[in-house]
Amino acid sequence: MATQSLAAAAEALIPRFQFEKLLNQDQAGRRIVLYGSIASKPAILLAERAAFASDLGHLTTLASSLANITNLGANDIYSWFLASSTSSSNSEATSQPPDLKLNLIYPCTETHIKKYSQQGMRMVTETPEIYVSHVRPYMQRKRKEGRLNWVFNIIEGRTEQEQVIYREHGDEGFLLLPDLNWDRKTISSLHLLALVERRDIWSVRDLKKKHVTWVNHMREKLLDVTVKLYPELEKDQLKLYVHYQPTYYHFHIHIVHVSLEAGGTQATGKALGLENIIGQLETLGDETGEAGMADVSLTYHLGEASELWTEIYQPLKEGKMPKAW
């Protein structure tokens, strides 16, 4: 009984909290820290969104229970939305801001299913020899499967033109738009994406010493444009990086707020800082400019369900010949 009384007393404190100011907002806006008072005494309230229920009943009805679904964009098989996790129709519920960001892949492929499934992870080292003999042919096959249609739709002006916030045309052209994982409003979780127009740069592996001037130009333009679009930001509050292995084989650069929580997509073994790439290219001792990132070993992590692991690195680990592409 005493325990129940203590619990009831603690629960009664929350409604009495009087908000004064926001101290912090992190985890891409999923956690907030509020300062205020209870009975004229200072108090701090930390609020974090609870985990999704994973029982069959909740999972079965999740999609149909969403309300206020608003489409943010669509391109090829990808669509993204904001929505509310309450189905209430009263005015108070409908006036609440969306609390969910949704990405829809439809129709999805077996590759998508493998990518998003829970799986063990492995660290691998890709030597220049492994890249040339096995990984490059794998990249080429993926590009031929039409996986880049959504990228080319943007570059060629067929979709998402209203999302493009900066563009330079030409052989060294590129464009800038919001990443589909950003809600377009929370500055502390800002995430933009720069796509190059040229199609001969598939990944960081294709960058050579002769590209340093171009990459530096892109970096400066991306920083300049971002702080002009979002004047509350300064250049040293932005982080630029590329992925290796990337999700798709068309060179692109991520621009994020430096305070954005570094999850798996920014972790060692996935993200390479753009400034570090430029520095490495500049130190390559090749006067012709042809030496590049294809000439160095790169270490990164892979999911055990990924084709790169099952068809290249696992066979190599077992002393077998990887699948020929």
C-alpha positions in Angstrom: 0.0 0.0 0.0 2.9 2.4 0.9 4.4 1.7 -2.5 1.2 2.5 -4.3 0.9 5.7 -2.4 4.4 6.8 -3.4 3.7 6.0 -7.0 0.4 7.9 -6.9 2.2 10.9 -5.4 4.9 10.8 -8.0 2.4 10.5 -10.9 0.5 13.6 -9.5 3.6 15.7 -10.0 3.7 15.6 -13.8 0.4 17.5 -14.4 1.6 20.2 -12.0 4.8 20.9 -14.0 4.7 24.5 -15.2 6.8 25.0 -18.4 9.3 27.9 -18.6 11.8 27.1 -21.3 13.2 24.4 -23.6 16.7 23.3 -22.5 17.5 20.9 -25.2 16.0 18.8 -28.0 18.0 15.8 -29.3 17.7 12.3 -30.8 16.4 14.0 -34.0 13.6 15.7 -32.0 12.5 12.5 -30.2 13.7 13.7 -26.8 13.2 17.1 -25.2 14.4 18.6 -21.9 12.1 21.2 -20.4 12.8 23.6 -17.5 10.0 24.7 -15.3 8.6 24.5 -11.8 6.3 22.5 -9.5 4.9 24.3 -6.6 7.3 27.2 -7.2 10.3 24.9 -7.0 12.6 24.5 -10.0 12.2 21.2 -12.0 13.5 19.6 -15.1 11.3 17.3 -17.2 12.8 14.9 -19.8 10.3 13.6 -22.3 11.2 10.8 -24.8 9.0 9.0 -27.2 8.4 5.4 -26.1 9.3 2.4 -28.2 6.8 1.0 -30.6 4.7 -1.9 -29.3 5.8 -5.1 -31.1 2.9 -7.4 -30.3 0.9 -8.8 -33.2 -2.2 -6.8 -32.4 -0.5 -3.4 -32.5 1.6 -4.2 -35.6 -1.5 -5.5 -37.5 -3.4 -2.2 -36.9 -0.5 0.3 -37.0 -1.0 1.5 -40.5 -4.8 1.7 -40.4 -4.7 3.6 -37.1 -2.6 6.5 -38.3 -4.3 9.9 -38.8 -3.5 13.2 -40.5 -1.3 11.5 -43.1 0.5 14.2 -45.2 2.7 13.3 -48.2 6.0 15.1 -48.3 7.2 13.7 -51.6 7.2 10.7 -53.9 9.7 9.4 -56.5 9.6 6.1 -58.3 9.0 3.4 -55.5 9.8 5.8 -52.6 7.3 8.0 -50.8 7.6 9.8 -47.4 5.0 11.2 -45.1 4.2 12.9 -41.8 1.4 11.3 -39.7 -0.1 11.2 -36.2 -0.2 8.0 -34.1 -3.7 8.7 -32.9 -6.9 8.0 -34.8 -9.0 10.4 -32.7 -11.1 12.7 -34.8 -11.8 15.4 -32.2 -10.4 18.9 -32.8 -7.8 18.7 -30.1 -6.2 15.5 -31.6 -6.2 16.9 -35.1 -4.5 20.1 -34.0 -1.5 18.1 -32.6 1.6 18.2 -34.7 2.6 14.9 -36.4 4.6 12.6 -34.3 5.7 10.1 -36.9 7.8 10.3 -40.0 7.0 7.5 -42.5 8.9 6.2 -45.4 7.1 3.8 -47.8 8.9 1.6 -50.4 6.4 0.2 -52.8 6.8 -2.2 -54.4 9.9 -3.3 -52.4 12.5 -5.8 -53.5 14.3 -8.6 -51.8 17.3 -6.3 -51.5 15.2 -3.8 -49.5 14.0 -6.6 -47.2 17.5 -7.7 -46.5 18.7 -4.2 -45.9 16.0 -3.4 -43.3 15.9 -6.7 -41.5 17.7 -7.2 -38.2 20.9 -9.0 -38.8 24.5 -9.5 -37.5 27.2 -7.2 -38.6 30.7 -7.9 -40.0 33.8 -5.6 -40.5 35.5 -6.2 -43.8 38.6 -4.6 -45.5 38.2 -3.9 -49.2 41.6 -3.9 -50.8 42.2 -2.3 -54.2 42.4 -5.8 -55.6 39.1 -6.9 -54.1 37.4 -3.7 -55.3 38.6 -4.2 -58.9 38.0 -7.9 -59.1 34.7 -8.3 -57.2 33.1 -5.1 -55.8 33.3 -2.9 -59.0 31.6 -5.6 -61.1 28.9 -5.9 -58.4 28.3 -2.1 -58.5 28.0 -2.3 -62.3 25.4 -5.0 -62.1 23.4 -3.0 -59.5 23.4 0.1 -61.7 22.1 -1.9 -64.6 19.1 -3.2 -62.6 17.4 0.2 -62.6 18.0 1.0 -59.0 19.0 4.6 -59.9 15.8 5.5 -61.7 14.7 7.8 -58.8 18.0 9.6 -58.8 17.9 10.2 -62.6 14.3 11.3 -62.3 15.5 14.2 -60.0 18.6 15.0 -62.1 16.7 15.1 -65.4 13.9 17.2 -63.9 11.0 14.7 -64.0 10.3 14.6 -60.2 10.9 16.5 -57.0 11.9 19.7 -58.6 10.0 21.6 -56.0 12.4 20.0 -53.4 15.6 21.1 -55.1 17.0 24.1 -53.2 20.2 24.7 -55.2 21.6 23.6 -58.5 24.6 24.0 -60.7 24.5 22.5 -64.2 27.4 21.1 -66.3 30.0 18.4 -66.2 30.7 19.3 -62.6 27.2 20.2 -61.7 25.3 19.1 -58.7 22.0 19.7 -56.9 20.9 20.0 -53.3 17.6 18.8 -51.7 16.3 17.7 -48.3 17.0 14.1 -47.4 13.9 11.9 -47.2 14.6 11.2 -43.5 14.4 14.9 -42.4 11.1 16.4 -41.3 12.0 19.7 -43.0 11.5 21.7 -39.9 13.7 20.5 -37.0 17.0 22.4 -37.5 18.9 20.3 -35.0 18.2 17.2 -37.1 18.8 18.9 -40.5 19.8 16.4 -43.2 20.3 17.5 -46.8 21.5 15.5 -49.8 23.7 16.7 -52.7 23.6 14.6 -55.9 26.2 15.1 -58.6 24.9 15.4 -62.2 27.8 13.5 -63.8 27.3 9.7 -64.0 30.9 8.5 -64.1 31.4 9.0 -60.3 29.6 6.0 -58.7 31.1 6.2 -55.3 34.0 7.6 -53.3 36.1 4.9 -55.0 35.9 6.9 -58.3 37.3 10.1 -56.8 40.9 10.9 -58.0 43.5 13.5 -57.1 42.4 15.5 -60.2 38.9 15.9 -58.7 40.1 17.8 -55.6 39.3 21.2 -57.0 35.8 20.1 -57.9 35.1 18.4 -54.6 36.4 21.5 -52.7 34.1 23.7 -54.8 31.1 21.5 -54.0 32.0 21.6 -50.3 32.2 25.4 -50.2 29.0 25.9 -52.2 27.1 23.4 -50.1 28.1 25.2 -46.9 27.3 28.6 -48.3 23.9 27.6 -49.6 22.9 25.8 -46.4 23.7 28.7 -44.1 21.9 31.1 -46.5 18.8 28.9 -46.5 18.9 28.4 -42.8 20.4 31.6 -41.3 20.2 30.3 -37.8 23.1 28.0 -38.7 26.8 28.7 -39.1 29.2 26.7 -41.3 31.0 25.1 -38.4 27.6 23.6 -37.3 27.5 21.4 -40.4 29.0 18.0 -41.1 29.6 16.7 -44.6 30.2 13.0 -45.3 29.7 10.2 -47.8 28.9 6.6 -47.2 30.9 3.6 -48.2 29.3 1.2 -49.0 26.6 3.6 -50.2 22.9 2.7 -50.5 23.0 3.4 -54.2 25.9 3.8 -56.7 25.6 7.4 -57.7 27.9 9.8 -55.9 26.2 11.9 -53.3 27.1 13.9 -50.2 25.2 14.1 -46.9 25.0 17.5 -45.1 23.8 17.2 -41.5 23.6 19.3 -38.4 26.6 18.6 -36.3 24.3 17.8 -33.3 22.3 15.2 -35.2 22.8 12.0 -33.2 25.4 9.8 -34.9 23.6 6.5 -35.4 24.7 3.7 -37.6 24.7 5.9 -40.8 27.3 8.2 -39.3 29.3 5.5 -37.5 32.9 4.4 -38.2 32.6 1.7 -40.8 29.9 3.6 -42.8 30.6 7.3 -43.0 33.7 9.0 -44.4 34.2 12.7 -43.6 34.4 14.8 -46.8 37.3 16.9 -45.5 39.2 13.7 -44.7 38.6 12.4 -48.2 39.9 15.6 -49.7 42.9 15.5 -47.5 43.7 11.9 -48.4 43.4 12.8 -52.1 45.7 15.8 -51.8 48.5 13.6 -50.2 48.5 11.1 -53.0 52.0 11.2 -54.6 50.9 11.2 -58.2 51.6 14.1 -60.6 49.2 12.9 -63.3 46.2 13.2 -61.0 45.0 9.8 -61.8 45.7 8.2 -58.4 42.7 8.1 -56.2 40.5 6.3 -53.7 40.4 3.2 -55.8 44.1 2.7 -54.9 43.6 2.5 -51.1 42.1 -0.1 -48.8 38.8 0.8 -47.1 37.4 -0.9 -44.0 33.6 -0.9 -43.4 30.8 -2.9 -41.9 28.2 -5.1 -43.7 25.1 -6.9 -42.6 25.2 -10.6 -42.8 22.2 -10.6 -45.1 23.8 -8.3 -47.6 24.9 -9.6 -51.0 28.3 -8.1 -50.5 28.8 -10.3 -47.5 27.2 -13.5 -48.7 28.6 -13.4 -52.3 32.0 -11.7 -51.8 33.4 -11.4 -48.3 32.1 -14.6 -46.8 33.4 -16.8 -49.6 36.8 -14.9 -49.4 36.9 -15.6 -45.6 36.2 -19.3 -46.2 38.9 -19.5 -48.9 36.5 -19.8 -51.7 36.1 -17.9 -55.0 33.4 -15.2 -54.9 30.6 -15.3 -57.3 31.5 -13.9 -60.8 29.3 -11.0 -61.9 
